[in-house]
């Protein structure tokens, strides 16, 4: 029901764009978010967006990441600029708050120095 894509290896200061295709029953009307799980750390929300496109960001990514969504295509995006080594992790999308403990496979983002 959640399929993330777009991760990869990038150098510090680079950019990546992530996409998440969700099933309609998960996506429709929901606040959607991007979660990041860094090595050895708990999964955390880095950005979220309401059905009406109101956005919220964690302080660590504010000004560098942009979340957006296409409600007609059940898709949420995350544009990541000025990447830092601490942005490394597996990125997942899901509802915010979490409504179901069901996750996609995630997409790995590795930022190298």
Backbone as a chain_set.jsonl record, in Angstrom:
{"seq": "XXXXXXXXXXXXXXXXXXXXXXXXXXXXXXXXXXXXXXXXXXXXXXXXXXXXXXXXXXXXXXXXXXXXXXXXXXXXXXXXXXXXXXXXXXXXXXXXXXXXXXXXXXXXXXXXX", "coords": {"N": [[0.803, -1.212, 0.0], [2.106, 1.166, 0.315], [4.651, 2.6, -1.442], [7.846, 3.478, -1.733], [10.283, 5.466, -3.445], [13.282, 6.606, -5.135], [15.555, 7.105, -3.647], [19.142, 7.11, -2.954], [22.691, 7.409, -3.47], [24.48, 10.239, -2.537], [26.522, 13.168, -2.578], [27.616, 15.337, 0.095], [25.787, 18.304, 0.299], [24.408, 17.877, -2.003], [21.394, 16.959, -3.883], [18.268, 15.213, -3.687], [15.285, 13.609, -4.827], [12.394, 12.237, -3.516], [9.731, 9.851, -3.895], [6.455, 8.695, -3.107], [4.122, 6.296, -3.561], [0.867, 5.776, -2.689], [-1.851, 3.719, -1.544], [-5.298, 4.397, -2.215], [-7.035, 4.262, -0.036], [-5.409, 4.708, 2.108], [-4.281, 7.156, 1.586], [-6.21, 9.12, 0.93], [-7.607, 12.044, 2.147], [-5.889, 12.027, 4.295], [-3.307, 13.215, 6.523], [-0.092, 13.15, 5.379], [3.205, 11.884, 5.757], [6.82, 12.027, 5.725], [9.027, 9.774, 7.041], [12.072, 9.198, 8.746], [14.594, 6.851, 9.305], [17.438, 6.736, 10.861], [20.674, 5.155, 11.069], [20.832, 3.113, 13.889], [18.992, 4.626, 15.274], [15.692, 5.766, 16.291], [12.73, 5.723, 14.262], [11.654, 8.735, 12.802], [9.511, 11.563, 12.2], [10.099, 13.668, 9.51], [8.932, 15.478, 7.813], [5.66, 16.658, 7.018], [2.378, 16.74, 5.475], [-0.801, 18.106, 5.004], [-4.058, 17.12, 3.708], [-4.952, 19.407, 2.501], [-2.636, 20.678, 1.859], [-1.117, 21.986, 3.809], [1.943, 22.357, 5.429], [4.529, 20.863, 7.474], [7.625, 20.801, 9.241], [10.468, 19.078, 10.578], [12.846, 20.591, 12.744], [15.469, 20.037, 11.991], [15.477, 19.77, 9.252], [14.258, 21.91, 8.155], [13.889, 24.436, 5.754], [15.527, 23.149, 3.988], [14.357, 20.816, 3.036], [11.476, 19.962, 1.087], [8.144, 19.157, 1.161], [5.524, 17.749, -0.759], [2.4, 17.027, -2.42], [0.35, 15.073, -4.615], [-2.847, 14.911, -4.943], [-4.589, 13.748, -6.748], [-3.182, 11.647, -7.748], [-2.494, 10.113, -5.631], [0.007, 10.426, -4.401], [2.96, 11.323, -2.67], [5.632, 13.589, -2.211], [9.127, 14.238, -1.612], [11.401, 16.671, -1.69], [14.78, 17.033, -1.361], [17.291, 19.112, -0.474], [20.623, 20.527, -0.223], [21.927, 18.475, 1.213], [23.018, 16.706, 4.133], [25.413, 14.73, 5.993], [24.123, 13.69, 8.175], [21.573, 13.307, 7.266], [21.416, 10.836, 6.272], [19.828, 7.698, 5.967], [17.019, 5.424, 6.106], [14.169, 6.174, 4.331], [10.742, 6.531, 4.783], [7.284, 6.668, 3.871], [4.149, 7.546, 5.33], [1.013, 7.759, 7.086], [0.367, 10.592, 9.214], [-0.82, 11.281, 12.33], [0.511, 7.937, 12.828], [-1.57, 5.544, 11.541], [-1.855, 2.916, 10.918], [0.16, 0.098, 11.597], [1.728, -0.534, 9.31], [4.162, -0.676, 6.909], [5.944, 0.506, 4.009], [8.68, -0.624, 1.919], [10.583, 1.252, 2.152], [13.127, 3.691, 1.249], [16.529, 3.946, 0.637], [18.683, 6.508, 1.639], [21.796, 7.82, 1.242], [24.248, 9.933, 2.333], [27.281, 11.097, 1.501], [30.513, 12.177, 2.61]], "CA": [[0.0, 0.0, 0.0], [3.026, 2.303, 0.322], [5.832, 2.249, -2.22], [8.759, 4.607, -1.775], [11.339, 5.373, -4.443], [14.045, 7.818, -5.393], [16.748, 7.242, -2.831], [20.407, 6.84, -3.607], [23.932, 7.916, -2.864], [24.737, 11.608, -2.974], [27.534, 13.833, -1.768], [27.176, 16.455, 0.933], [25.403, 19.465, -0.487], [23.629, 17.471, -3.155], [19.936, 16.925, -3.809], [17.539, 14.011, -4.089], [13.841, 13.706, -4.741], [11.737, 10.977, -3.178], [8.309, 9.723, -4.208], [5.744, 7.622, -2.417], [2.809, 5.974, -4.108], [0.046, 5.16, -1.646], [-3.189, 3.287, -1.927], [-6.247, 5.476, -1.99], [-7.655, 4.196, 1.286], [-4.436, 5.264, 3.056], [-3.894, 8.515, 1.208], [-7.321, 10.055, 0.799], [-7.982, 12.796, 3.341], [-4.917, 11.861, 5.377], [-2.031, 13.909, 6.612], [0.958, 12.213, 5.005], [4.511, 12.34, 6.192], [8.031, 11.271, 5.462], [9.737, 9.361, 8.24], [13.464, 8.811, 8.502], [15.226, 6.009, 10.32], [18.892, 6.775, 10.746], [21.307, 3.984, 11.688], [20.867, 3.093, 15.347], [18.047, 5.575, 15.858], [14.279, 5.481, 16.059], [12.1, 6.375, 13.132], [11.108, 10.034, 13.17], [8.889, 12.321, 11.122], [10.889, 14.835, 9.112], [8.062, 16.431, 7.13], [4.301, 16.161, 6.822], [1.533, 17.619, 4.672], [-2.207, 17.768, 5.108], [-4.791, 16.984, 2.449], [-5.068, 20.744, 1.923], [-1.284, 21.136, 1.54], [-0.403, 22.646, 4.896], [3.151, 21.563, 5.662], [5.248, 20.981, 8.741], [8.964, 20.216, 9.095], [11.346, 18.997, 11.727], [13.827, 21.671, 12.731], [16.715, 19.601, 11.357], [15.385, 19.796, 7.786], [13.552, 23.119, 7.752], [14.647, 25.254, 4.822], [16.276, 22.313, 3.033], [13.445, 19.812, 2.471], [10.145, 20.429, 0.716], [7.19, 18.078, 0.955], [4.378, 18.115, -1.583], [1.559, 15.873, -2.725], [-0.582, 15.118, -5.742], [-4.002, 14.173, -4.435], [-5.21, 12.988, -7.834], [-2.354, 10.47, -8.032], [-2.177, 9.43, -4.363], [1.463, 10.432, -4.325], [3.593, 12.363, -1.867], [7.009, 13.781, -2.651], [10.03, 14.949, -0.714], [12.584, 17.214, -2.344], [15.799, 17.232, -0.342], [18.416, 19.899, -0.96], [21.691, 20.819, 0.752], [21.949, 17.294, 2.066], [24.09, 16.555, 5.106], [25.659, 13.328, 6.333], [23.123, 13.266, 9.161], [20.326, 12.973, 6.571], [21.501, 9.432, 5.882], [18.88, 6.813, 6.617], [15.962, 4.873, 5.267], [13.026, 7.084, 4.325], [9.452, 5.889, 4.605], [6.123, 7.539, 3.972], [3.012, 6.959, 6.019], [0.147, 8.793, 7.638], [0.79, 11.242, 10.45], [-0.107, 10.234, 13.056], [0.481, 6.605, 12.262], [-2.883, 4.923, 11.734], [-1.695, 1.471, 10.778], [1.584, -0.283, 11.701], [2.116, -1.202, 8.065], [5.132, 0.182, 6.235], [6.539, 0.07, 2.76], [10.053, -1.1, 2.043], [11.466, 2.391, 2.377], [14.152, 3.961, 0.244], [17.764, 4.301, 1.33], [19.393, 7.729, 1.27], [23.122, 7.859, 1.84], [24.943, 11.179, 2.03], [28.697, 10.868, 1.792], [31.358, 13.361, 2.678]], "C": [[0.843, 1.272, 0.0], [4.3, 1.87, -0.388], [6.683, 3.492, -2.385], [9.815, 4.374, -2.846], [12.115, 6.671, -4.495], [15.302, 7.999, -4.57], [18.013, 6.956, -3.619], [21.564, 7.381, -2.81], [24.227, 9.295, -3.435], [25.794, 12.212, -2.063], [26.916, 14.95, -0.939], [26.917, 17.671, 0.051], [24.557, 19.153, -1.693], [22.139, 17.43, -2.882], [19.412, 15.566, -4.241], [16.059, 14.289, -3.983], [13.237, 12.341, -4.503], [10.266, 11.026, -3.578], [7.725, 8.587, -3.409], [4.37, 7.479, -3.048], [2.029, 5.234, -3.035], [-1.263, 4.665, -2.221], [-4.185, 4.356, -1.506], [-6.827, 5.448, -0.582], [-6.718, 4.73, 2.364], [-4.297, 6.762, 2.835], [-5.028, 9.517, 1.344], [-7.691, 10.707, 2.124], [-6.946, 12.798, 4.439], [-3.813, 12.897, 5.334], [-0.966, 12.863, 6.332], [2.314, 12.779, 5.429], [5.625, 11.466, 5.672], [8.725, 11.039, 6.807], [11.158, 8.97, 7.841], [13.936, 7.934, 9.659], [16.72, 5.999, 10.059], [19.478, 5.55, 11.447], [21.356, 4.117, 13.208], [19.888, 4.021, 16.032], [16.605, 5.17, 15.554], [13.777, 6.244, 14.836], [11.458, 7.683, 13.587], [10.492, 10.697, 11.942], [9.774, 13.515, 10.784], [10.038, 15.885, 8.404], [6.68, 15.817, 6.997], [3.49, 17.209, 6.078], [0.092, 17.153, 4.788], [-2.824, 17.605, 3.721], [-4.867, 18.321, 1.723], [-3.713, 21.437, 1.771], [-0.639, 22.02, 2.593], [0.769, 21.762, 5.295], [3.762, 21.839, 7.032], [6.57, 20.249, 8.593], [9.653, 20.11, 10.449], [12.398, 20.093, 11.611], [15.083, 21.308, 11.946], [16.679, 19.722, 9.837], [14.732, 21.065, 7.27], [14.45, 23.978, 6.86], [15.419, 24.471, 3.789], [15.376, 21.306, 2.33], [12.109, 20.469, 2.142], [9.257, 19.225, 0.449], [6.034, 18.602, 0.116], [3.57, 16.859, -1.865], [0.717, 16.158, -3.956], [-1.775, 14.268, -5.341], [-4.69, 13.333, -5.51], [-4.465, 11.682, -8.101], [-1.93, 9.724, -6.769], [-0.672, 9.358, -4.121], [1.945, 11.598, -3.468], [5.075, 12.386, -2.218], [7.83, 14.437, -1.534], [11.253, 15.386, -1.522], [13.585, 17.59, -1.253], [16.993, 17.942, -0.969], [19.427, 20.117, 0.161], [21.843, 19.672, 1.744], [23.2, 17.245, 2.928], [24.276, 15.075, 5.429], [24.614, 12.82, 7.316], [21.75, 13.02, 8.547], [20.312, 11.516, 6.117], [20.501, 8.601, 6.669], [17.936, 6.209, 5.602], [14.731, 5.769, 5.437], [11.761, 6.31, 3.969], [8.363, 6.961, 4.548], [5.016, 6.785, 4.702], [2.126, 8.094, 6.518], [0.769, 9.369, 8.907], [-0.464, 11.771, 11.139], [-0.253, 8.882, 12.381], [-0.849, 5.932, 12.58], [-2.802, 3.409, 11.676], [-0.199, 1.151, 10.863], [2.054, -1.048, 10.477], [2.977, -0.231, 7.273], [5.511, -0.392, 4.877], [7.967, -0.375, 3.003], [11.028, 0.028, 2.346], [12.439, 2.573, 1.228], [15.384, 4.524, 0.956], [18.343, 5.589, 0.756], [20.728, 7.719, 2.006], [23.831, 9.128, 1.375], [26.395, 11.009, 2.461], [29.461, 12.174, 1.802], [32.603, 13.173, 1.816]], "O": [[0.326, 2.35, -0.291], [4.947, 0.9, 0.007], [6.305, 4.436, -3.078], [10.197, 3.237, -3.122], [11.679, 7.699, -3.976], [16.043, 8.959, -4.78], [17.963, 6.605, -4.798], [21.435, 7.755, -1.644], [24.225, 9.495, -4.65], [25.936, 11.808, -0.909], [25.828, 15.439, -1.242], [27.717, 18.016, -0.818], [24.04, 20.062, -2.344], [21.675, 17.809, -1.807], [20.026, 14.867, -5.047], [15.62, 15.095, -3.163], [13.543, 11.39, -5.222], [9.643, 12.087, -3.597], [8.419, 7.627, -3.074], [3.569, 8.413, -3.064], [2.468, 4.199, -2.533], [-1.721, 5.14, -3.26], [-3.947, 5.117, -0.568], [-7.084, 6.5, 0.003], [-7.177, 5.16, 3.423], [-4.208, 7.536, 3.788], [-4.825, 10.635, 1.819], [-8.041, 10.031, 3.091], [-7.108, 13.51, 5.43], [-3.432, 13.39, 4.272], [-0.938, 11.811, 6.972], [2.524, 13.992, 5.451], [5.414, 10.333, 5.241], [8.968, 11.963, 7.582], [11.399, 8.477, 6.739], [13.705, 8.239, 10.83], [17.199, 5.331, 9.143], [18.836, 4.973, 12.325], [21.856, 5.107, 13.742], [19.944, 4.188, 17.25], [16.342, 4.344, 14.68], [14.334, 7.269, 14.444], [10.8, 7.733, 14.626], [10.888, 10.434, 10.806], [10.154, 14.282, 11.669], [10.392, 17.064, 8.399], [6.543, 14.599, 6.877], [3.841, 18.388, 6.042], [-0.2, 15.962, 4.684], [-2.202, 17.91, 2.704], [-4.85, 18.374, 0.494], [-3.655, 22.652, 1.577], [0.308, 22.742, 2.284], [0.608, 20.556, 5.477], [3.545, 22.883, 7.647], [6.653, 19.221, 7.922], [9.449, 20.935, 11.339], [12.79, 20.474, 10.508], [15.691, 22.168, 11.31], [17.729, 19.77, 9.196], [14.662, 21.271, 6.058], [15.616, 24.214, 7.175], [15.916, 25.041, 2.818], [15.599, 20.977, 1.165], [11.669, 21.399, 2.819], [9.575, 18.379, -0.386], [5.617, 19.751, 0.261], [4.018, 15.749, -1.576], [0.416, 17.304, -4.289], [-1.715, 13.04, -5.394], [-5.307, 12.313, -5.2], [-5.043, 10.726, -8.617], [-1.105, 8.811, -6.829], [-0.155, 8.331, -3.682], [1.41, 12.704, -3.534], [5.687, 11.351, -2.485], [7.292, 15.095, -0.643], [12.037, 14.553, -1.976], [13.276, 18.361, -0.345], [17.623, 17.421, -1.889], [19.125, 19.916, 1.337], [21.883, 19.881, 2.957], [24.28, 17.674, 2.523], [23.39, 14.262, 5.166], [24.26, 11.641, 7.29], [20.845, 12.565, 9.246], [19.293, 11.027, 5.629], [20.344, 8.772, 7.878], [18.043, 6.452, 4.4], [14.318, 6.073, 6.556], [11.717, 5.551, 3.001], [8.52, 8.04, 5.12], [4.96, 5.555, 4.687], [2.475, 9.266, 6.375], [1.578, 8.727, 9.576], [-1.127, 12.644, 10.579], [-1.058, 8.72, 11.464], [-1.21, 5.77, 13.746], [-3.59, 2.709, 12.312], [0.619, 1.854, 10.269], [2.703, -2.087, 10.595], [2.568, 0.898, 7.001], [5.415, -1.594, 4.632], [8.411, -0.489, 4.145], [12.166, -0.216, 2.748], [12.558, 1.718, 0.351], [15.289, 5.448, 1.764], [18.474, 5.739, -0.458], [20.778, 7.623, 3.233], [23.992, 9.362, 0.177], [26.689, 10.803, 3.639], [29.117, 13.134, 1.112], [33.444, 14.068, 1.743]]}, "num_chains": 1, "name": "protein.A"}
